[in-house]
Amino acid sequence: MPERRLAKLGRHEGMVTTSLTGGEMARGDRPKADFSDVESASSSTAPSPSTGSGRTYTVRKGDSLSKIAKREYGDAQQWRRIYEANRDTIKDPDLIYPGQVFRIPDA
């Protein structure tokens, strides 16, 4: 079995390189990093648009924006608040569908 020793090879661009066999290792001889099994994730302290203030409501059969506003705010005239908070999802405020999930801004 060959003798293994740790040898300091020197500094290259601010990095110290070492070798277990004592021989020099050229920059091109290093194995490439394999990140194929890495999964992405994110972390932030800022609220994301989907988790901002307020809550969500899932539309049920027979709902309208004014019915949802009456239930959530006690005032059917507040339907525009829900509409404005969900303009990206609601194309026509008179046409909402069961299963749609709307952000309900805080009162």
Secondary structure, DSSP 8 states (H G I E B T S, - for coil): ------EEEEEETTEEEEESSSS---GGGS-----TT-------SS--GGGSSSEEEE--TT--HHHHHHHHHS-GGGHHHHHHHTTTT-S-TT---TT-EEEE---
